[in-house]
Amino acid sequence: MNLNPTLACVTAAFTAALGLAVLLRKRHSAASWSFTGGMVLLAVETLFNGFSFNELAPKNVGFLQGAAFVTRSFLPGVWLFFSLTYSRGNYRESLARWRFLLLAAFVLPVALAVAFRGELVQVLPFPEPGDGFWFRLGGQPAKALNVLCLVATVLILMNLERTFRSAVGTTRWRIKFFVLGLAVIFGARFYARSQALVFSGYDLALTNIETVALLLGCVLMAAAYFRSGFIEIDVYPSRAVLHTSVTVLLAGIYLFFVGVLAQIVVHFGGAGSFPLEAFLVLLGLVILAVLLLSNRVRQSIQLFISRHFARPQHDFRQIWTRFTASMSSVLDEGDLCVAAGRLISETFNALSVSIWLLDSQYERLVRASSTLHSEQEQAGDSTREVAAKEWDSISLNKLSRPFELERAKEKWTENLKEISAGRFRTGGNRICVPLLAGEHRLGVIILADRVSGIRYTGEEMDLLKCIGDQVGVSLLNLRLTKKIMLGKELEAFQTMSAFFIHDLKNTASTLSLMLQNLPIHFDDPAFRKDALRSIGATVDRINDLISSLSAFRHELHLNPTELDLNLLVTETLKSLDCAGDAELVTKLDPLPKMVGDREQLRSMVTNLLLNARDAVGGAGRIMVETRQRNGWVTLSIADNGCGMTPAFVKNSLFRPFSTTKKKGLGIGMFHAKMIVEAHRGNIQVKSELGSGTTFEVMLPLKSPAE
């Protein structure tokens, strides 16, 4: 079943109905009458083309196509008249200016079609039966008629383009689909006439393209009709539009490419795909034209060109250099906001720039800086209550870019409007720049009272966004830095306290051992003498801790003297009695004198010995060794106690407050490592869980200060 006649009848009925519907308006105009006449002519031509699909006799097909040619000859004048009167406030002036061309459009095609009616089309059957017919243009009159129709189509599209481009805003929106529908119809006719000229003929498939395009165009115009009726607006196209007509440009480009394609076909063959290639060229040009006529697309292109190719409105390098220089050394939020506000004010000529920071703890906005108020004024009225829950519920997408406060309708912007009232009536719109850093909402920058009230361009809004992002990140960095500094101060205090308590704990351990042995050996004069000496040394140690407490809070200070490491180790072992029930083995090789802080090294040795005693418990083996090698003295303390896991040794052993002991403070090894490194030495550990641990301390023979 051949559906082409059915499609033609449906399209013709739809076209005629749409044309007659325009006359239902109470007010008729020259444009409405010409539109109805043109649509009826298109419907009649479509019927002739559709009926041709059912005819098998060449004579009948030739008659129908001849009738279609005659009908087509009336189209240039009617539609050119419509294009000059539709939505034209000065259509009489346009008709007067185009009167000769309009007269030619009415007379010449009709005269040619009527005079040479029997010679316009020659019907040639295809070789295979049922393949249809090829309609060859009958000589120069038929080609001239096609040329006239082609030129008239270009003029019609050009006038419609002029009307569309002269409309702005909502007026353009109201006629957009109507003009686009006509552009589809006449764009397809332009393609069909150019193909007929190139091949000096056509087949019925080409007329089918015109039918489908007519149906699509009617659908677009029907959508426009049901949305706003047959709207006519009064626009006054400028003559300058003609010199920049997209229609003329695209028509010229298309015909040029078609000519080039025709030459390629002549030399290389491939005529079968030529119509498709030509149609794709036309389709691409039409899509390009639609995009160029779109306001949003043109604005996006302009912004892209301005951003990447055109000379920028501001010198971004200079602004960023000033911005970096003014805020790189700022360590306070207030100073940062003052510097940022001054830079923004000078860059954008905004007399009023205020920066408000969100204090989520007290649910208020606090003014950090303002170019409009003095310091006394800012101190007197520098806070505004805000609904914290409402502020936190704002989508980050709404705060992703600067926006005009006057256009904002959300409830949360009411506070911003109240706190940003300008002083000048001609200061233009107020701009709100959100201060964000990731998901952190930090506050806003509000610009008002711009000189001459100039609107902010898209480029300037992009620049404001960059500045706002940078200020937000800088504010967050300052806040995080402040938290880190407070944390370090607390950590330093805890470290200092831990050192102090740890030394007191070692001293208490010494006194505790003495008290345990005192009832047993009290009658021994030598023991009493040694006990008194130990008590005196303990008191001296406590006094030293108290006197060095303030200095120890900052860094470890050494008081280097010449000492014998073996003697220091022996005295420490004797004072601690660290072995208890464990086996203590010492192997102290003869060592030369070295330079170091006696008390600090004693504390380091004490820490290592106590750590070994705690590791072996009541039974086990502790081995203490010293030796000399290549200008270094080495102290090794090994035990066969519980040992440590490799992960603990690597990640936690020398970190403060990390311990495996139930009653430990986790500071001994950290303190010991600090002492060794202060002497420019090195401490190494080898440990295996369940097998024991070995600490090896290497100290230089020379003074740490040398």
C-alpha positions in Angstrom: 0.0 0.0 0.0 1.4 3.4 -1.0 1.1 5.8 2.0 2.4 8.8 0.1 -1.0 10.0 -1.2 -2.4 9.6 2.3 0.4 11.6 3.8 -0.1 14.3 1.2 -3.9 14.5 1.8 -3.4 14.7 5.6 -0.7 17.4 5.2 -2.9 19.3 2.7 -5.9 19.2 5.0 -3.8 20.3 8.0 -2.2 23.1 6.0 -5.5 24.4 4.7 -7.2 24.2 8.2 -4.3 26.1 9.8 -4.5 28.8 7.1 -8.3 29.2 7.5 -8.0 29.2 11.3 -6.1 32.5 11.1 -9.2 34.1 9.5 -11.2 33.2 12.6 -9.6 36.2 14.3 -11.9 39.2 14.7 -9.3 41.5 13.2 -7.9 40.7 9.8 -4.8 42.2 8.3 -2.9 42.0 5.0 -0.6 39.4 6.6 -3.4 37.2 7.7 -5.1 37.2 4.3 -1.8 36.5 2.5 -0.9 33.8 5.0 -4.3 32.0 4.4 -3.8 32.3 0.6 -0.3 31.0 0.8 -1.3 28.0 3.0 -4.2 27.1 0.6 -1.8 27.2 -2.4 0.7 25.0 -0.5 -2.1 22.6 0.3 -3.2 22.4 -3.4 0.4 21.9 -4.6 0.8 19.1 -2.0 -2.4 17.4 -3.3 -1.1 17.4 -6.9 2.2 15.9 -5.8 0.4 13.3 -3.7 -2.0 12.2 -6.5 1.0 11.8 -8.8 2.1 8.7 -6.7 -1.1 6.8 -7.7 -0.8 7.5 -11.5 0.9 5.0 -13.7 0.3 6.7 -17.1 3.1 9.2 -17.9 0.4 11.5 -19.5 -1.6 11.7 -16.3 1.5 12.2 -14.1 2.7 15.0 -16.5 -0.6 16.7 -16.2 -0.6 16.6 -12.4 3.0 17.9 -12.2 2.3 20.6 -14.7 -0.6 21.7 -12.5 1.7 21.6 -9.5 4.1 23.9 -11.4 1.4 26.4 -12.1 0.3 26.4 -8.5 3.9 26.8 -7.4 4.2 29.9 -9.6 1.7 31.8 -7.4 3.7 31.0 -4.2 6.6 33.5 -4.6 4.4 36.6 -4.9 1.9 35.6 -2.1 4.6 34.6 0.4 6.9 37.5 -0.4 3.9 39.8 0.3 3.4 38.0 3.6 7.0 38.2 4.6 6.9 42.0 4.0 3.8 42.5 6.1 3.9 40.0 8.9 4.6 41.7 12.3 5.8 44.9 10.5 4.8 48.2 12.0 6.0 49.9 8.8 4.8 47.3 6.3 3.5 49.9 3.9 7.0 51.4 3.7 8.4 47.9 3.1 5.8 47.3 0.3 6.7 50.6 -1.3 10.4 49.8 -1.2 9.9 46.3 -2.5 7.2 47.1 -5.0 9.2 46.2 -8.2 10.5 42.9 -6.8 7.0 42.2 -5.4 5.5 42.8 -8.8 8.1 40.6 -10.5 7.4 37.9 -8.0 3.7 37.9 -8.9 4.0 38.3 -12.6 7.1 36.5 -13.9 6.6 33.0 -12.4 2.8 33.0 -13.3 3.6 34.2 -16.8 6.2 31.5 -17.4 4.0 28.8 -15.9 0.9 29.7 -18.0 2.8 30.5 -21.2 4.8 27.3 -21.2 2.5 25.0 -19.3 2.8 22.1 -21.7 6.7 22.4 -21.8 7.6 22.7 -18.2 7.9 19.0 -17.4 8.9 16.0 -19.5 8.0 12.6 -17.9 10.6 9.9 -18.3 9.8 6.4 -16.8 12.6 4.7 -15.0 14.0 1.5 -16.7 12.5 -0.9 -14.1 8.7 -1.0 -14.0 7.2 0.4 -10.8 10.3 2.6 -10.0 8.3 5.7 -10.8 9.2 8.6 -13.1 11.9 11.1 -13.6 10.6 14.6 -14.4 13.1 16.5 -16.5 12.8 20.3 -16.6 11.5 21.2 -20.1 14.1 23.6 -21.4 15.0 27.1 -20.3 11.5 28.3 -19.2 11.3 25.5 -16.6 14.8 26.3 -15.4 14.0 30.0 -15.2 10.8 29.3 -13.2 12.9 27.2 -10.8 15.5 30.0 -10.5 12.7 32.5 -9.7 11.2 30.2 -7.1 14.7 29.7 -5.6 15.4 33.4 -5.4 12.0 34.2 -4.0 12.5 31.5 -1.3 15.7 33.2 -0.2 14.0 36.6 -0.1 11.1 35.2 1.9 13.4 33.6 4.4 15.5 36.8 4.5 12.5 39.0 5.4 11.3 36.6 8.0 14.8 36.6 9.5 14.8 40.4 9.6 11.5 40.4 11.4 12.7 37.8 13.9 16.0 39.6 14.6 14.3 42.9 15.1 12.1 41.5 17.8 13.6 41.4 21.3 12.7 39.8 24.6 9.2 38.4 25.0 8.2 39.6 21.5 10.8 37.4 19.9 9.7 34.5 22.1 6.0 34.9 21.0 6.8 34.6 17.3 9.8 32.2 17.5 7.9 29.0 16.7 5.8 30.6 14.0 8.9 31.9 12.1 10.7 28.6 12.7 7.9 26.6 11.2 8.0 28.8 8.0 11.7 28.4 7.9 11.4 24.7 7.9 8.9 24.8 5.0 10.9 27.2 2.8 14.2 25.7 3.8 13.0 22.4 2.4 11.7 24.1 -0.8 15.1 25.8 -1.2 16.7 22.4 -1.0 14.3 20.9 -3.5 14.6 23.7 -6.1 18.4 23.7 -5.9 18.4 19.9 -6.5 16.1 20.2 -9.4 18.4 22.9 -11.0 21.6 20.8 -10.4 20.1 17.7 -12.0 17.8 19.5 -14.5 15.0 17.4 -13.1 13.6 15.6 -10.1 11.6 12.6 -8.9 8.6 12.3 -6.6 10.8 11.5 -3.7 12.0 15.1 -3.7 8.4 16.3 -3.5 7.9 14.0 -0.6 10.6 15.9 1.3 8.6 19.1 0.7 5.5 17.4 2.0 7.1 16.1 5.2 8.7 19.6 5.8 5.3 21.2 5.3 3.8 18.9 7.9 6.6 19.6 10.4 6.3 23.3 9.8 2.6 23.3 10.3 3.0 21.4 13.6 5.4 24.2 14.8 3.0 26.9 13.6 0.1 25.2 15.2 2.0 25.1 18.5 2.6 28.8 18.2 -1.1 29.4 17.3 -2.5 27.5 20.3 0.0 29.2 22.6 -0.6 32.8 21.6 -2.8 32.8 18.5 -1.7 34.4 15.2 0.3 37.0 17.0 1.5 40.0 15.0 3.8 42.5 16.7 5.0 45.8 15.4 8.7 45.7 14.7 10.7 48.0 12.5 13.6 46.2 10.9 16.7 48.2 10.2 18.1 48.3 6.7 21.4 47.4 8.2 20.0 43.9 9.0 20.0 43.1 5.3 23.8 43.5 5.1 24.2 40.9 7.9 21.5 38.5 6.8 22.2 34.9 8.0 19.8 33.7 5.3 21.8 35.2 2.4 25.0 34.0 3.9 23.8 30.4 4.4 22.1 30.2 1.0 25.4 31.3 -0.7 27.4 28.8 1.3 25.0 26.0 0.5 24.9 26.7 -3.2 28.7 26.9 -3.3 29.1 23.5 -1.6 26.4 22.0 -3.9 28.3 23.3 -6.9 31.5 21.8 -5.5 29.8 18.5 -4.9 28.4 18.5 -8.4 31.9 18.9 -9.9 33.2 16.1 -7.7 30.3 13.8 -8.8 31.1 14.7 -12.5 34.8 13.6 -12.1 34.6 10.8 -9.6 31.0 9.5 -9.8 28.7 8.7 -6.9 25.7 10.6 -8.2 23.4 8.2 -6.3 24.4 9.7 -2.9 24.6 13.3 -4.1 21.1 14.3 -2.9 21.7 12.9 0.6 25.0 14.7 0.8 23.5 18.0 -0.3 20.6 17.5 2.2 23.1 17.0 5.0 24.9 20.2 4.1 21.6 22.1 4.1 20.6 20.5 7.4 23.9 21.4 9.1 23.6 25.0 7.9 20.0 25.2 9.2 21.0 23.9 12.6 23.9 26.4 12.7 21.4 29.2 11.9 19.0 28.1 14.6 21.8 28.0 17.1 23.1 31.5 16.1 19.6 32.9 16.4 19.2 31.5 19.9 19.6 34.1 22.6 21.1 31.7 25.1 23.5 30.2 22.6 24.7 33.6 21.4 25.2 34.7 25.0 27.1 31.6 25.8 29.3 32.1 22.7 29.9 35.7 23.6 30.9 34.8 27.2 33.2 32.0 25.8 34.8 34.4 23.4 35.1 37.1 26.0 36.6 34.7 28.4 39.1 33.0 26.1 39.8 35.2 23.1 38.7 38.8 23.7 40.6 41.3 25.7 39.4 41.0 29.3 37.6 43.8 31.0 40.0 43.6 34.0 43.7 42.7 34.2 43.4 39.4 36.0 47.1 39.0 36.5 47.4 42.5 38.2 44.4 41.8 40.4 45.6 38.4 41.5 49.1 39.8 42.2 47.6 42.6 44.4 45.3 40.1 46.0 48.1 37.7 46.8 50.4 40.4 48.1 47.8 42.0 50.3 46.7 38.8 52.0 49.7 36.5 52.0 51.0 37.9 55.3 47.7 38.3 57.0 47.2 36.0 60.0 43.9 37.4 61.3 40.3 37.1 60.0 39.6 40.8 60.5 42.7 42.0 58.7 42.0 39.5 55.8 38.4 40.8 55.4 39.6 44.5 55.5 42.2 43.8 52.8 39.7 41.8 50.6 37.0 44.5 51.0 39.4 47.3 50.0 40.6 45.3 46.9 37.1 44.5 45.8 36.0 48.1 46.2 38.9 49.5 44.2 38.6 46.8 41.5 34.8 47.2 40.8 34.4 50.8 41.8 31.9 49.8 44.5 31.7 52.4 47.2 30.0 50.0 49.7 31.6 46.6 50.2 30.9 44.8 53.4 31.9 41.3 54.5 29.7 39.4 57.0 30.9 36.2 58.6 28.7 33.5 59.9 29.0 32.8 63.6 27.2 29.5 63.8 27.7 29.2 67.6 25.7 32.3 68.3 23.5 32.0 65.2 24.4 35.5 63.9 26.2 37.3 61.1 29.1 39.4 62.3 30.4 42.2 60.2 34.1 41.7 59.7 34.8 44.7 57.5 33.0 47.5 55.6 34.1 50.3 53.3 30.9 52.2 54.2 31.2 52.5 58.0 33.9 53.7 60.2 35.4 51.5 62.9 33.2 53.2 65.6 30.1 52.6 63.4 31.0 49.0 62.8 31.5 48.4 66.5 28.1 49.9 67.4 26.1 47.8 65.0 28.0 44.8 63.8 25.8 41.8 64.2 22.6 40.5 62.8 20.7 37.5 64.0 20.1 34.8 61.5 18.2 31.5 61.6 21.1 29.0 61.7 18.9 26.0 60.7 17.5 28.0 57.7 21.0 29.1 56.7 22.4 25.5 56.9 19.5 24.2 54.8 20.3 26.4 51.8 21.4 24.3 48.9 25.1 24.7 48.0 24.0 25.1 44.3 22.2 28.3 45.2 25.3 29.7 46.8 27.7 28.5 44.1 27.7 31.8 42.2 27.3 35.5 43.0 23.7 36.8 42.5 21.7 40.0 42.6 19.9 40.6 45.9 17.1 42.5 44.2 16.1 39.3 42.2 16.4 36.9 45.1 13.0 36.0 46.5 14.0 33.4 49.2 13.3 34.2 52.8 16.9 33.8 53.9 17.9 36.8 51.7 15.8 39.2 53.7 18.5 39.6 56.4 21.0 40.3 53.6 18.9 43.0 52.1 18.5 44.7 55.4 22.2 44.8 56.2 23.3 45.9 52.8 21.2 49.0 52.1 23.3 51.5 50.1 23.5 55.2 50.4 22.9 56.2 46.8 19.8 55.8 44.7 21.8 55.4 41.5 24.2 52.8 43.0 22.8 50.0 40.8 21.9 46.5 41.9 23.5 44.9 45.0 25.6 41.8 44.5 25.9 39.0 47.0 29.0 36.9 46.8 28.8 33.7 49.0 31.9 32.7 50.8 32.3 29.0 50.5 35.1 26.5 51.1 33.9 23.0 50.1 30.8 22.4 52.2 31.6 25.1 54.7 29.4 28.2 54.6 31.5 31.0 56.0 29.6 34.2 55.2 28.9 36.7 52.4 30.4 39.7 50.6 27.9 42.3 49.6 28.7 45.0 47.0 26.5 48.1 46.7 26.7 51.8 45.5 28.6 51.1 42.3 29.8 54.3 40.6 27.2 55.3 37.9 25.2 52.2 38.8 26.8 50.1 36.0 25.5 46.5 35.8 28.0 43.7 36.5 28.9 41.8 33.4 29.2 38.1 33.1 33.0 38.4 33.2 32.9 40.4 36.4 30.6 37.9 38.0 33.1 35.2 37.2 35.9 37.3 38.7 33.8 37.9 41.8 33.2 34.2 42.1 37.0 33.6 41.9 37.7 36.2 44.6 34.9 34.9 46.8 36.3 31.4 46.5 39.8 32.6 47.3 38.6 34.6 50.3 36.5 31.7 51.6 39.5 29.3 51.3 41.8 31.8 53.0 39.3 32.3 55.9 38.9 28.5 56.3 42.7 28.1 56.3 43.1 30.8 59.0 40.4 29.1 61.1 42.0 25.7 60.7 45.5 27.1 61.4 44.1 28.7 64.5 42.7 25.4 65.6 46.0 23.7 64.9 47.9 26.3 66.9 45.5 25.9 69.8 45.9 22.2 69.5 49.7 22.5 69.5 49.7 24.8 72.5 47.5 22.2 74.3 49.8 19.4 73.1 52.9 21.3 74.2 51.3 21.8 77.7 50.4 18.1 77.8 53.9 17.2 76.7 55.5 19.4 79.3 53.2 18.1 82.0 53.9 14.5 80.9 57.6 15.0 81.0 57.4 16.6 84.4 55.1 13.8 85.8 57.2 11.1 84.2 60.4 12.4 85.9 58.5 12.6 89.2 57.3 9.1 88.6 60.9 7.9 88.1 61.9 9.8 91.3 59.0 8.2 93.2 60.1 4.8 92.0 63.6 5.4 93.4 62.1 6.5 96.8 59.7 3.6 96.8 62.5 1.1 96.4 64.4 2.8 99.2 61.4 2.7 101.5 61.0 -1.0 100.8 64.6 -1.8 101.8 64.7 0.7 104.7 63.1 -1.6 107.4 65.4 -4.5 106.4 68.8 -2.6 106.2 68.1 0.3 108.6 70.8 -0.9 111.1 73.4 -0.9 108.4 75.4 2.4 108.6 76.5 2.1 104.9 72.9 1.7 103.8 71.8 4.7 105.9 74.6 6.8 104.3 73.6 5.7 100.8 69.9 6.4 101.5 70.7 9.9 102.7 72.7 10.5 99.6 69.9 9.2 97.4 67.3 11.3 99.1 69.5 14.4 98.6 70.0 13.5 94.9 66.2 13.1 94.6 65.6 16.5 96.1 68.2 18.0 93.8 66.5 16.3 90.8 63.1 17.7 91.8 64.6 21.2 92.2 66.2 20.9 88.8 62.9 19.9 87.2 61.1 22.9 88.8 63.8 25.4 87.7 63.9 24.1 84.1 60.2 23.8 83.7 59.6 27.0 81.7 62.6 26.4 79.4 61.7 22.7 78.9 58.2 23.8 77.7 59.7 25.1 74.5 62.7 22.9 73.6 65.3 20.7 75.2 68.3 22.7 76.4 71.6 20.9 77.1 74.3 21.7 79.6 77.2 19.6 78.1 80.1 18.6 80.4 82.8 15.9 80.1 81.5 12.6 81.4 82.1 8.8 81.5 79.2 6.9 80.1 80.2 3.7 81.9 80.2 5.5 85.2 76.9 7.1 84.4 75.3 3.7 83.6 76.7 2.1 86.7 75.4 4.9 89.0 72.0 4.7 87.4 71.8 0.9 87.8 72.8 1.2 91.4 70.3 3.9 92.2 67.4 2.1 90.5 68.0 -1.5 91.4 66.0 -2.0 88.2 66.7 -5.8 87.8 64.7 -6.9 90.9 64.3 -10.7 90.6 65.5 -10.6 86.9 69.0 -11.5 85.9 71.1 -8.4 85.1 74.2 -8.8 82.9 76.5 -5.9 82.2 79.3 -5.8 79.7 80.9 -2.3 79.8 83.9 -1.9 77.5 86.4 0.8 78.3 85.3 4.1 76.8 87.0 7.4 76.4 85.4 10.5 78.0 82.6 12.0 76.0 80.7 15.3 76.1 77.0 15.5 77.0 74.4 16.6 79.5 74.8 14.4 82.5 71.3 14.7 83.8 69.6 14.4 80.5 71.6 11.3 79.6 70.8 9.9 83.1 67.1 10.4 82.4 67.5 8.6 79.0 69.3 5.6 80.6 66.7 5.5 83.3 63.8 5.4 80.9 65.4 2.5 78.9 66.2 0.5 82.0 62.8 1.0 83.5 61.2 0.0 80.2 63.3 -3.2 80.2 62.4 -4.0 83.8 58.7 -3.6 83.0 59.0 -5.8 79.9 60.6 -8.8 81.7 58.4 -8.6 84.8 59.5 -10.6 87.8 61.7 -13.0 85.9 63.8 -12.5 82.9 67.1 -11.3 81.6 68.4 -7.7 81.1 71.7 -7.1 79.4 73.5 -3.7 79.3 76.4 -3.2 77.0 78.7 -0.3 76.0 81.3 -0.1 73.3 83.2 2.3 71.1 83.2 2.4 67.3 84.4 5.0 64.7 84.1 8.0 66.9 80.8 6.9 68.5 80.0 5.3 71.8 77.2 2.8 71.8 74.8 1.9 74.7 72.8 -1.3 74.2 70.0 -2.4 76.6 68.3 -5.7 75.7 65.7 -7.8 77.4 63.9 -11.1 76.7 60.5 -9.8 77.8 57.2 -9.5 76.0 58.5 -7.5 73.0 56.5 -5.3 70.6 54.8 -5.7 67.3 56.4 -4.2 64.2 53.4 -1.9 63.7 53.8 -0.5 67.2 57.5 0.0 66.8 57.0 1.8 63.4 54.0 4.0 64.2 53.7 4.5 68.0 56.8 3.7 70.0 58.4 7.1 69.8 55.2 9.1 69.7 54.0 10.8 72.9 51.2 9.2 74.9 51.5 5.9 73.1 52.2 2.9 75.4 51.5 -0.8 75.8 51.7 -0.6 79.6 48.5 -0.4 81.7 49.9 2.3 84.0 52.3 3.9 81.5 52.2 7.5 80.3 53.6 6.8 76.9 56.2 9.5 77.2 59.4 7.7 78.2 60.6 6.6 74.8 59.6 9.9 73.2 61.6 11.7 75.9 64.6 9.4 75.4 64.6 9.9 71.7 64.5 13.7 72.1 67.5 13.5 74.4 69.5 11.3 72.0 68.7 13.5 69.0 69.6 16.6 71.0 73.0 15.1 71.4 73.1 14.5 67.6 72.9 10.8 68.3 70.7 8.0 67.0 68.5 5.4 68.7 67.5 2.2 67.1 65.2 -0.6 68.2 64.8 -4.3 67.4 61.9 -6.1 68.8 60.0 -9.3 68.3 56.7 -10.0 70.0 57.2 -12.7 72.7 61.0 -12.7 72.3 62.3 -9.4 73.7 63.5 -6.0 72.7 66.9 -4.4 72.1 67.5 -0.6 72.2 70.8 0.7 70.8 71.9 4.3 71.4 74.8 5.8 69.5 76.3 9.0 70.8 79.1 11.1 69.3 82.3 11.5 71.4 82.4 15.2 70.4 80.2 17.9 72.0 76.8 18.4 70.5 77.5 22.1 70.2 80.7 21.6 68.1 
